[in-house]
Amino acid sequence: MTDAQGIPLAAFTDSASVAEVHLLEPTLASIPQSIRLPERMPLIADRAYDSDPLRATLAERGVDLIAPHRKNRKKPPTNDGRKMRRYQRRWKVERTFAWLHSYRRTVTRFERSIQRFDGFVSLACAFIALNKLL
């Protein structure tokens, strides 16, 4: 999860077989308490997060999910054009992924223990934030 400038706020790693929808709650929970989030925070995500129960859960927490609908959606659409204009800013998140991939240990998981891999991801996020501040 990144802020509007692409600085990493939180990272959560798990196996590759877990659906992305199930990883959103632990990622939101891993945001440090010292970071103050806006009252009605927009969350820009990709099509994998298009789920009405997830939208309802996030709305209760004060998070506005901005994600395009899947092509096989059966229910009526909930997005309007004004919200989806914000989706164009998703490139900042993809840029942060590219920055993370500039560190060899985060591109491919060579580590056997998840704690060590999490440490390398956290270290890479710290380097990205430090480079952005300087």
N, CA and C atoms as an extended XYZ file, in Angstrom:
402
Properties=species:S:1:pos:R:3:atomname:S:1:resname:S:1:resid:I:1 pbc="F F F"
N         0.848       -1.157        0.000 N   MET     1
C         0.000        0.000        0.000 CA  MET     1
C         0.903        1.233        0.000 C   MET     1
N         0.582        2.197       -0.849 N   THR     2
C         1.380        3.404       -0.959 CA  THR     2
C         0.501        4.631       -0.727 C   THR     2
N         1.166        5.754       -0.514 N   ASP     3
C         0.421        6.996       -0.426 CA  ASP     3
C         0.290        7.589       -1.829 C   ASP     3
N        -0.162        8.830       -1.930 N   ALA     4
C        -0.413        9.452       -3.234 CA  ALA     4
C         0.863        9.711       -4.021 C   ALA     4
N         2.012        9.786       -3.353 N   GLN     5
C         3.276       10.017       -4.053 CA  GLN     5
C         4.006        8.721       -4.394 C   GLN     5
N         3.504        7.592       -3.947 N   GLY     6
C         4.141        6.318       -4.226 CA  GLY     6
C         5.075        5.845       -3.138 C   GLY     6
N         5.069        6.494       -1.986 N   ILE     7
C         5.896        6.061       -0.857 CA  ILE     7
C         5.188        4.907       -0.158 C   ILE     7
N         5.858        3.778        0.048 N   PRO     8
C         5.199        2.630        0.682 CA  PRO     8
C         4.763        2.934        2.119 C   PRO     8
N         3.519        2.595        2.416 N   LEU     9
C         2.991        2.746        3.779 CA  LEU     9
C         2.949        1.413        4.507 C   LEU     9
N         2.593        0.350        3.788 N   ALA    10
C         2.476       -0.963        4.399 CA  ALA    10
C         2.722       -2.029        3.341 C   ALA    10
N         3.216       -3.164        3.780 N   ALA    11
C         3.427       -4.308        2.897 CA  ALA    11
C         3.066       -5.570        3.658 C   ALA    11
N         2.429       -6.480        2.975 N   PHE    12
C         2.062       -7.762        3.566 CA  PHE    12
C         2.356       -8.838        2.540 C   PHE    12
N         3.122       -9.841        2.924 N   THR    13
C         3.478      -10.909        1.997 CA  THR    13
C         2.830      -12.211        2.430 C   THR    13
N         2.466      -13.004        1.436 N   ASP    14
C         1.878      -14.308        1.672 CA  ASP    14
C         2.191      -15.179        0.468 C   ASP    14
N         1.700      -16.401        0.460 N   SER    15
C         1.982      -17.282       -0.667 CA  SER    15
C         1.277      -16.776       -1.920 C   SER    15
N         1.686      -17.263       -3.059 N   ALA    16
C         1.142      -16.797       -4.329 CA  ALA    16
C        -0.246      -17.348       -4.608 C   ALA    16
N        -0.692      -18.338       -3.878 N   SER    17
C        -1.983      -18.966       -4.159 CA  SER    17
C        -3.162      -18.271       -3.477 C   SER    17
N        -2.921      -17.303       -2.636 N   VAL    18
C        -3.994      -16.614       -1.917 CA  VAL    18
C        -4.555      -15.506       -2.809 C   VAL    18
N        -5.886      -15.402       -2.864 N   ALA    19
C        -6.522      -14.358       -3.656 CA  ALA    19
C        -6.217      -12.984       -3.053 C   ALA    19
N        -6.087      -11.994       -3.915 N   GLU    20
C        -5.725      -10.651       -3.455 CA  GLU    20
C        -6.787      -10.040       -2.555 C   GLU    20
N        -8.043      -10.416       -2.753 N   VAL    21
C        -9.124       -9.869       -1.932 CA  VAL    21
C        -8.908      -10.209       -0.463 C   VAL    21
N        -8.370      -11.391       -0.195 N   HIS    22
C        -8.163      -11.834        1.189 CA  HIS    22
C        -6.931      -11.177        1.827 C   HIS    22
N        -6.091      -10.558        1.038 N   LEU    23
C        -4.879       -9.931        1.572 CA  LEU    23
C        -5.076       -8.461        1.922 C   LEU    23
N        -6.210       -7.887        1.567 N   LEU    24
C        -6.410       -6.456        1.801 CA  LEU    24
C        -6.552       -6.131        3.285 C   LEU    24
N        -7.312       -6.907        4.016 N   GLU    25
C        -7.492       -6.644        5.455 CA  GLU    25
C        -6.183       -6.718        6.232 C   GLU    25
N        -5.353       -7.766        6.035 N   PRO    26
C        -4.069       -7.773        6.753 CA  PRO    26
C        -3.146       -6.627        6.341 C   PRO    26
N        -3.232       -6.212        5.087 N   THR    27
C        -2.407       -5.095        4.646 CA  THR    27
C        -2.844       -3.805        5.318 C   THR    27
N        -4.146       -3.581        5.400 N   LEU    28
C        -4.642       -2.385        6.098 CA  LEU    28
C        -4.299       -2.434        7.575 C   LEU    28
N        -4.311       -3.618        8.154 N   ALA    29
C        -3.981       -3.755        9.578 CA  ALA    29
C        -2.497       -3.523        9.833 C   ALA    29
N        -1.660       -3.688        8.808 N   SER    30
C        -0.223       -3.519        9.018 CA  SER    30
C         0.239       -2.071        8.873 C   SER    30
N        -0.669       -1.151        8.602 N   ILE    31
C        -0.300        0.270        8.547 CA  ILE    31
C         0.013        0.727        9.965 C   ILE    31
N         1.160        1.350       10.192 N   PRO    32
C         1.488        1.800       11.550 CA  PRO    32
C         0.481        2.828       12.075 C   PRO    32
N         0.254        2.793       13.377 N   GLN    33
C        -0.695        3.713       13.991 CA  GLN    33
C        -0.231        5.162       13.924 C   GLN    33
N         1.078        5.360       13.749 N   SER    34
C         1.606        6.723       13.703 CA  SER    34
C         1.237        7.436       12.409 C   SER    34
N         0.831        6.699       11.376 N   ILE    35
C         0.436        7.313       10.110 CA  ILE    35
C        -1.031        7.686       10.203 C   ILE    35
N        -1.308        8.960       10.030 N   ARG    36
C        -2.685        9.442       10.086 CA  ARG    36
C        -3.290        9.361        8.700 C   ARG    36
N        -4.366        8.602        8.580 N   LEU    37
C        -5.053        8.456        7.305 CA  LEU    37
C        -6.229        9.423        7.242 C   LEU    37
N        -6.600        9.881        6.056 N   PRO    38
C        -7.758       10.777        5.950 CA  PRO    38
C        -9.047       10.079        6.383 C   PRO    38
N       -10.045       10.886        6.714 N   GLU    39
C       -11.299       10.338        7.222 CA  GLU    39
C       -12.014        9.491        6.168 C   GLU    39
N       -12.096        9.968        4.958 N   ARG    40
C       -12.715        9.220        3.850 CA  ARG    40
C       -11.624        8.925        2.826 C   ARG    40
N       -10.843        7.881        3.074 N   MET    41
C        -9.670        7.580        2.278 CA  MET    41
C       -10.052        6.823        1.008 C   MET    41
N        -9.637        7.329       -0.168 N   PRO    42
C        -9.846        6.541       -1.384 CA  PRO    42
C        -8.761        5.476       -1.519 C   PRO    42
N        -9.152        4.290       -1.893 N   LEU    43
C        -8.233        3.176       -2.084 CA  LEU    43
C        -8.352        2.727       -3.532 C   LEU    43
N        -7.304        2.953       -4.307 N   ILE    44
C        -7.307        2.591       -5.718 CA  ILE    44
C        -6.732        1.186       -5.841 C   ILE    44
N        -7.498        0.284       -6.444 N   ALA    45
C        -7.092       -1.110       -6.584 CA  ALA    45
C        -7.434       -1.590       -7.989 C   ALA    45
N        -6.938       -2.768       -8.345 N   ASP    46
C        -7.219       -3.294       -9.677 CA  ASP    46
C        -8.461       -4.186       -9.655 C   ASP    46
N        -8.747       -4.817      -10.780 N   ARG    47
C        -9.981       -5.602      -10.937 CA  ARG    47
C       -10.095       -6.763       -9.949 C   ARG    47
N        -9.000       -7.252       -9.449 N   ALA    48
C        -9.035       -8.398       -8.537 CA  ALA    48
C        -9.774       -8.071       -7.239 C   ALA    48
N        -9.882       -6.801       -6.904 N   TYR    49
C       -10.532       -6.389       -5.660 CA  TYR    49
C       -12.011       -6.069       -5.835 C   TYR    49
N       -12.584       -6.300       -7.014 N   ASP    50
C       -13.993       -6.006       -7.259 CA  ASP    50
C       -14.859       -7.038       -6.560 C   ASP    50
N       -15.383       -6.654       -5.410 N   SER    51
C       -16.226       -7.530       -4.609 CA  SER    51
C       -17.167       -6.654       -3.792 C   SER    51
N       -18.463       -6.913       -3.899 N   ASP    52
C       -19.431       -6.104       -3.160 CA  ASP    52
C       -19.300       -6.267       -1.649 C   ASP    52
N       -19.077       -7.481       -1.108 N   PRO    53
C       -18.860       -7.575        0.344 CA  PRO    53
C       -17.616       -6.810        0.803 C   PRO    53
N       -16.566       -6.824       -0.014 N   LEU    54
C       -15.354       -6.076        0.337 CA  LEU    54
C       -15.627       -4.579        0.324 C   LEU    54
N       -16.389       -4.113       -0.668 N   ARG    55
C       -16.743       -2.689       -0.722 CA  ARG    55
C       -17.546       -2.279        0.513 C   ARG    55
N       -18.460       -3.139        0.953 N   ALA    56
C       -19.273       -2.823        2.129 CA  ALA    56
C       -18.413       -2.803        3.389 C   ALA    56
N       -17.513       -3.757        3.520 N   THR    57
C       -16.627       -3.805        4.683 CA  THR    57
C       -15.734       -2.580        4.741 C   THR    57
N       -15.177       -2.192        3.597 N   LEU    58
C       -14.307       -1.017        3.572 CA  LEU    58
C       -15.086        0.273        3.796 C   LEU    58
N       -16.323        0.338        3.326 N   ALA    59
C       -17.144        1.530        3.544 CA  ALA    59
C       -17.419        1.737        5.027 C   ALA    59
N       -17.573        0.645        5.775 N   GLU    60
C       -17.769        0.757        7.224 CA  GLU    60
C       -16.528        1.320        7.912 C   GLU    60
N       -15.352        1.035        7.355 N   ARG    61
C       -14.092        1.525        7.932 CA  ARG    61
C       -13.729        2.911        7.433 C   ARG    61
N       -14.543        3.481        6.546 N   GLY    62
C       -14.264        4.815        6.035 CA  GLY    62
C       -13.328        4.821        4.839 C   GLY    62
N       -13.275        3.715        4.100 N   VAL    63
C       -12.408        3.601        2.936 CA  VAL    63
C       -13.287        3.496        1.703 C   VAL    63
N       -13.002        4.316        0.700 N   ASP    64
C       -13.755        4.321       -0.544 CA  ASP    64
C       -12.969        3.532       -1.582 C   ASP    64
N       -13.445        2.337       -1.948 N   LEU    65
C       -12.748        1.467       -2.887 CA  LEU    65
C       -13.012        1.924       -4.315 C   LEU    65
N       -11.930        2.201       -5.034 N   ILE    66
C       -12.018        2.590       -6.433 CA  ILE    66
C       -11.339        1.490       -7.235 C   ILE    66
N       -12.159        0.634       -7.838 N   ALA    67
C       -11.641       -0.484       -8.628 CA  ALA    67
C       -12.588       -0.717       -9.795 C   ALA    67
N       -12.051       -0.965      -10.980 N   PRO    68
C       -12.943       -1.260      -12.105 CA  PRO    68
C       -13.644       -2.594      -11.892 C   PRO    68
N       -14.818       -2.702      -12.479 N   HIS    69
C       -15.586       -3.930      -12.328 CA  HIS    69
C       -15.016       -5.025      -13.223 C   HIS    69
N       -15.193       -6.250      -12.768 N   ARG    70
C       -14.794       -7.389      -13.588 CA  ARG    70
C       -15.746       -7.504      -14.778 C   ARG    70
N       -15.274       -8.144      -15.815 N   LYS    71
C       -16.086       -8.263      -17.026 CA  LYS    71
C       -17.265       -9.204      -16.839 C   LYS    71
N       -17.154      -10.158      -15.936 N   ASN    72
C       -18.236      -11.124      -15.724 CA  ASN    72
C       -19.139      -10.740      -14.558 C   ASN    72
N       -19.203       -9.468      -14.204 N   ARG    73
C       -20.003       -9.001      -13.074 CA  ARG    73
C       -21.486       -9.183      -13.375 C   ARG    73
N       -22.218       -9.773      -12.435 N   LYS    74
C       -23.646      -10.041      -12.617 CA  LYS    74
C       -24.515       -8.914      -12.056 C   LYS    74
N       -24.056       -8.268      -10.991 N   LYS    75
C       -24.843       -7.218      -10.346 CA  LYS    75
C       -24.653       -5.898      -11.087 C   LYS    75
N       -25.552       -4.947      -10.872 N   PRO    76
C       -25.395       -3.652      -11.550 CA  PRO    76
C       -24.136       -2.923      -11.083 C   PRO    76
N       -23.554       -2.098      -11.952 N   PRO    77
C       -22.317       -1.398      -11.590 CA  PRO    77
C       -22.532       -0.386      -10.468 C   PRO    77
N       -21.487       -0.210       -9.660 N   THR    78
C       -21.546        0.744       -8.552 CA  THR    78
C       -20.617        1.928       -8.760 C   THR    78
N       -19.752        1.863       -9.769 N   ASN    79
C       -18.811        2.951      -10.028 CA  ASN    79
C       -19.432        3.963      -10.984 C   ASN    79
N       -19.055        5.203      -10.796 N   ASP    80
C       -19.426        6.218      -11.766 CA  ASP    80
C       -18.148        6.800      -12.366 C   ASP    80
N       -18.286        7.649      -13.360 N   GLY    81
C       -17.133        8.185      -14.074 CA  GLY    81
C       -16.233        9.053      -13.216 C   GLY    81
N       -16.813        9.761      -12.249 N   ARG    82
C       -15.987       10.636      -11.405 CA  ARG    82
C       -15.005        9.831      -10.568 C   ARG    82
N       -15.476        8.705      -10.026 N   LYS    83
C       -14.579        7.869       -9.230 CA  LYS    83
C       -13.504        7.242      -10.098 C   LYS    83
N       -13.885        6.789      -11.262 N   MET    84
C       -12.949        6.064      -12.104 CA  MET    84
C       -11.877        6.971      -12.713 C   MET    84
N       -12.070        8.281      -12.693 N   ARG    85
C       -10.994        9.178      -13.130 CA  ARG    85
C        -9.806        9.094      -12.175 C   ARG    85
N       -10.067        8.783      -10.915 N   ARG    86
C        -8.973        8.615       -9.955 CA  ARG    86
C        -8.170        7.354      -10.235 C   ARG    86
N        -8.799        6.388      -10.911 N   TYR    87
C        -8.113        5.134      -11.205 CA  TYR    87
C        -6.903        5.369      -12.110 C   TYR    87
N        -6.871        6.462      -12.842 N   GLN    88
C        -5.732        6.768      -13.704 CA  GLN    88
C        -4.456        6.984      -12.903 C   GLN    88
N        -4.571        7.233      -11.610 N   ARG    89
C        -3.396        7.437      -10.759 CA  ARG    89
C        -2.780        6.126      -10.286 C   ARG    89
N        -3.288        5.007      -10.732 N   ARG    90
C        -2.765        3.708      -10.323 CA  ARG    90
C        -1.327        3.514      -10.773 C   ARG    90
N        -0.870        4.267      -11.756 N   TRP    91
C         0.506        4.126      -12.242 CA  TRP    91
C         1.512        4.414      -11.140 C   TRP    91
N         1.138        5.201      -10.152 N   LYS    92
C         2.063        5.486       -9.050 CA  LYS    92
C         2.328        4.238       -8.218 C   LYS    92
N         1.317        3.391       -8.056 N   VAL    93
C         1.498        2.137       -7.333 CA  VAL    93
C         2.370        1.193       -8.159 C   VAL    93
N         2.108        1.132       -9.458 N   GLU    94
C         2.918        0.274      -10.320 CA  GLU    94
C         4.371        0.745      -10.353 C   GLU    94
N         4.593        2.050      -10.272 N   ARG    95
C         5.954        2.582      -10.212 CA  ARG    95
C         6.645        2.136       -8.931 C   ARG    95
N         5.913        2.100       -7.830 N   THR    96
C         6.492        1.632       -6.570 CA  THR    96
C         6.864        0.156       -6.664 C   THR    96
N         6.027       -0.645       -7.345 N   PHE    97
C         6.397       -2.049       -7.576 CA  PHE    97
C         7.692       -2.134       -8.374 C   PHE    97
N         7.851       -1.276       -9.361 N   ALA    98
C         9.091       -1.275      -10.147 CA  ALA    98
C        10.278       -0.892       -9.271 C   ALA    98
N        10.086        0.055       -8.361 N   TRP    99
C        11.158        0.429       -7.436 CA  TRP    99
C        11.510       -0.751       -6.537 C   TRP    99
N        10.492       -1.491       -6.068 N   LEU   100
C        10.756       -2.666       -5.234 CA  LEU   100
C        11.531       -3.727       -6.007 C   LEU   100
N        11.262       -3.834       -7.291 N   HIS   101
C        11.946       -4.844       -8.093 CA  HIS   101
C        13.361       -4.448       -8.459 C   HIS   101
N        13.760       -3.259       -8.111 N   SER   102
C        15.157       -2.895       -8.334 CA  SER   102
C        16.065       -3.491       -7.250 C   SER   102
N        15.476       -4.076       -6.226 N   TYR   103
C        16.226       -4.783       -5.188 CA  TYR   103
C        16.100       -6.282       -5.460 C   TYR   103
N        17.214       -6.936       -5.681 N   ARG   104
C        17.233       -8.317       -6.158 CA  ARG   104
C        16.488       -9.274       -5.237 C   ARG   104
N        16.602       -9.079       -3.955 N   ARG   105
C        15.999      -10.018       -2.998 CA  ARG   105
C        14.477       -9.921       -2.954 C   ARG   105
N        13.899       -8.851       -3.502 N   THR   106
C        12.440       -8.727       -3.485 CA  THR   106
C        11.804       -9.147       -4.799 C   THR   106
N        12.598       -9.329       -5.853 N   VAL   107
C        12.030       -9.739       -7.137 CA  VAL   107
C        11.559      -11.182       -7.060 C   VAL   107
N        12.434      -12.058       -6.638 N   THR   108
C        12.122      -13.475       -6.490 CA  THR   108
C        12.406      -13.869       -5.051 C   THR   108
N        11.529      -14.660       -4.508 N   ARG   109
C        11.706      -15.059       -3.112 CA  ARG   109
C        12.715      -16.199       -3.036 C   ARG   109
N        13.964      -15.845       -2.742 N   PHE   110
C        15.028      -16.835       -2.584 CA  PHE   110
C        15.073      -17.365       -1.153 C   PHE   110
N        14.507      -16.643       -0.223 N   GLU   111
C        14.607      -16.996        1.197 CA  GLU   111
C        13.619      -18.106        1.545 C   GLU   111
N        14.051      -19.008        2.412 N   ARG   112
C        13.152      -20.073        2.845 CA  ARG   112
C        12.176      -19.585        3.911 C   ARG   112
N        12.616      -18.706        4.768 N   SER   113
C        11.728      -18.240        5.837 CA  SER   113
C        11.029      -16.950        5.416 C   SER   113
N         9.758      -16.877        5.751 N   ILE   114
C         8.961      -15.695        5.396 CA  ILE   114
C         9.417      -14.478        6.188 C   ILE   114
N         9.943      -14.687        7.394 N   GLN   115
C        10.397      -13.561        8.204 CA  GLN   115
C        11.581      -12.858        7.547 C   GLN   115
N        12.478      -13.624        6.992 N   ARG   116
C        13.636      -13.026        6.336 CA  ARG   116
C        13.211      -12.272        5.065 C   ARG   116
N        12.291      -12.859        4.300 N   PHE   117
C        11.803      -12.179        3.103 CA  PHE   117
C        11.051      -10.903        3.470 C   PHE   117
N        10.230      -10.961        4.529 N   ASP   118
C         9.541       -9.756        5.005 CA  ASP   118
C        10.536       -8.672        5.413 C   ASP   118
N        11.634       -9.097        6.016 N   GLY   119
C        12.667       -8.137        6.392 CA  GLY   119
C        13.267       -7.445        5.184 C   GLY   119
N        13.529       -8.200        4.110 N   PHE   120
C        14.078       -7.587        2.899 CA  PHE   120
C        13.064       -6.660        2.227 C   PHE   120
N        11.790       -7.037        2.252 N   VAL   121
C        10.757       -6.165        1.687 CA  VAL   121
C        10.649       -4.884        2.509 C   VAL   121
N        10.685       -5.003        3.817 N   SER   122
C        10.624       -3.815        4.675 CA  SER   122
C        11.844       -2.918        4.475 C   SER   122
N        12.996       -3.531        4.331 N   LEU   123
C        14.212       -2.762        4.084 CA  LEU   123
C        14.146       -2.039        2.743 C   LEU   123
N        13.639       -2.704        1.722 N   ALA   124
C        13.490       -2.059        0.417 CA  ALA   124
C        12.485       -0.912        0.496 C   ALA   124
N        11.391       -1.088        1.229 N   CYS   125
C        10.407       -0.003        1.398 CA  CYS   125
C        11.030        1.178        2.138 C   CYS   125
N        11.866        0.889        3.133 N   ALA   126
C        12.534        1.965        3.863 CA  ALA   126
C        13.497        2.727        2.951 C   ALA   126
N        14.237        2.005        2.105 N   PHE   127
C        15.129        2.665        1.158 CA  PHE   127
C        14.369        3.529        0.162 C   PHE   127
N        13.218        3.042       -0.301 N   ILE   128
C        12.409        3.820       -1.244 CA  ILE   128
C        11.902        5.095       -0.573 C   ILE   128
N        11.422        4.972        0.653 N   ALA   129
C        10.934        6.157        1.370 CA  ALA   129
C        12.063        7.142        1.635 C   ALA   129
N        13.224        6.625        1.986 N   LEU   130
C        14.374        7.501        2.244 CA  LEU   130
C        14.826        8.215        0.971 C   LEU   130
N        14.868        7.501       -0.142 N   ASN   131
C        15.233        8.130       -1.409 CA  ASN   131
C        14.221        9.172       -1.835 C   ASN   131
N        12.950        8.942       -1.545 N   LYS   132
C        11.899        9.904       -1.899 CA  LYS   132
C        12.004       11.155       -1.022 C   LYS   132
N        12.400       10.990        0.223 N   LEU   133
C        12.538       12.152        1.128 CA  LEU   133
C        13.767       12.991        0.802 C   LEU   133
N        14.818       12.333        0.365 N   LEU   134
C        16.045       13.065        0.029 CA  LEU   134
C        15.941       13.577       -1.357 C   LEU   134
